[in-house]
Amino acid sequence: MRNRAEVIKVSIYEYDREFEEKKLRKAEYESGRQDGIEIGRQDGIEIGRQAGIKAGEKNILQKLIKKRLSKGMTLEEIADDLDEDVSLIRTYMEECQEEVR
């Protein structure tokens, strides 16, 4: 009985609703923040992976273009040989020529 009265007293007089709500909001915020960080990290990894693949493909294509240029092939022949669009080959050829300068 004595403990029961004390529990009632604590729950009525010492419970701080505002404090408890702040604690709860802080915990929810931190949980959401951690979830956001993890999602951002995973998105960043995927974006970086895709950018790396694209850069690698471009690098390989540029090497193939350089090799064919050294053999005296024309823009159209290179595009046909590599099964790529002429405008893309032209762009990469120009980049290759800028690197030589």
C-alpha positions as CSV (number, residue, x, y, z in Angstrom):
1,M,0.0,0.0,0.0
2,R,2.8,2.4,0.9
3,N,4.6,1.8,-2.4
4,R,1.3,2.2,-4.3
5,A,0.8,5.6,-2.8
6,E,4.3,6.6,-3.7
7,V,3.9,5.4,-7.3
8,I,0.8,7.4,-7.7
9,K,2.5,10.5,-6.2
10,V,5.4,10.2,-8.6
11,S,3.2,9.6,-11.6
12,I,1.0,12.6,-10.7
13,Y,3.6,15.1,-9.4
14,E,6.9,14.2,-10.9
15,Y,6.0,13.1,-14.4
16,D,7.2,15.8,-16.9
17,R,5.3,15.3,-20.1
18,E,7.2,17.9,-22.0
19,F,10.5,16.4,-21.0
20,E,9.4,12.9,-22.1
21,E,8.1,14.3,-25.4
22,K,11.4,16.0,-26.0
23,K,13.3,12.8,-25.3
24,L,11.0,10.9,-27.7
25,R,11.4,13.5,-30.4
26,K,15.2,13.4,-30.0
27,A,15.3,9.6,-30.3
28,E,13.0,9.7,-33.3
29,Y,15.1,12.4,-34.9
30,E,18.4,10.5,-34.4
31,S,16.9,7.3,-35.8
32,G,15.6,9.2,-38.9
33,R,19.0,10.9,-39.2
34,Q,20.9,7.6,-39.1
35,D,18.4,6.2,-41.7
36,G,19.0,9.2,-43.9
37,I,22.8,8.9,-43.6
38,E,22.6,5.2,-44.6
39,I,20.3,5.9,-47.6
40,G,22.6,8.7,-48.7
41,R,25.6,6.5,-48.4
42,Q,24.0,3.7,-50.5
43,D,22.9,6.3,-53.1
44,G,26.3,7.8,-53.2
45,I,27.9,4.4,-53.7
46,E,25.6,3.6,-56.6
47,I,26.1,7.0,-58.2
48,G,29.9,6.6,-57.9
49,R,29.7,3.0,-59.3
50,Q,27.7,4.2,-62.3
51,A,30.0,7.1,-62.9
52,G,33.0,4.8,-62.7
53,I,31.5,2.4,-65.2
54,K,30.7,5.3,-67.6
55,A,34.2,6.7,-67.3
56,G,35.7,3.2,-67.9
57,E,33.6,2.7,-71.0
58,K,34.6,6.1,-72.3
59,N,38.3,5.3,-71.6
60,I,38.1,2.0,-73.5
61,L,36.3,3.6,-76.4
62,Q,38.9,6.4,-76.6
63,K,41.7,3.8,-76.7
64,L,39.9,2.0,-79.5
65,I,39.5,5.2,-81.4
66,K,43.2,6.1,-81.0
67,K,44.2,2.7,-82.2
68,R,42.0,3.0,-85.3
69,L,43.2,6.5,-86.0
70,S,46.7,5.3,-85.9
71,K,45.8,2.8,-88.6
72,G,44.5,5.7,-90.8
73,M,40.8,4.9,-90.5
74,T,38.2,7.7,-91.1
75,L,35.6,8.9,-88.7
76,E,32.9,7.0,-90.5
77,E,34.9,3.8,-90.7
78,I,35.7,4.0,-87.0
79,A,32.0,4.6,-86.1
80,D,30.9,1.7,-88.3
81,D,33.7,-0.6,-86.9
82,L,32.8,0.2,-83.3
83,D,29.0,0.3,-84.0
84,E,28.8,3.7,-82.4
85,D,27.2,7.0,-83.5
86,V,29.4,9.2,-85.7
87,S,28.8,12.3,-83.4
88,L,30.0,10.4,-80.3
89,I,33.1,9.2,-82.2
90,R,33.8,12.8,-83.4
91,T,33.5,14.1,-79.8
92,Y,35.9,11.4,-78.5
93,M,38.3,12.0,-81.5
94,E,38.4,15.7,-80.6
95,E,39.1,14.9,-77.0
96,C,41.9,12.6,-78.1
97,Q,43.4,15.3,-80.3
98,E,43.3,17.8,-77.4
99,E,45.2,15.4,-75.2
100,V,48.0,15.1,-77.9
101,R,48.4,18.9,-77.9
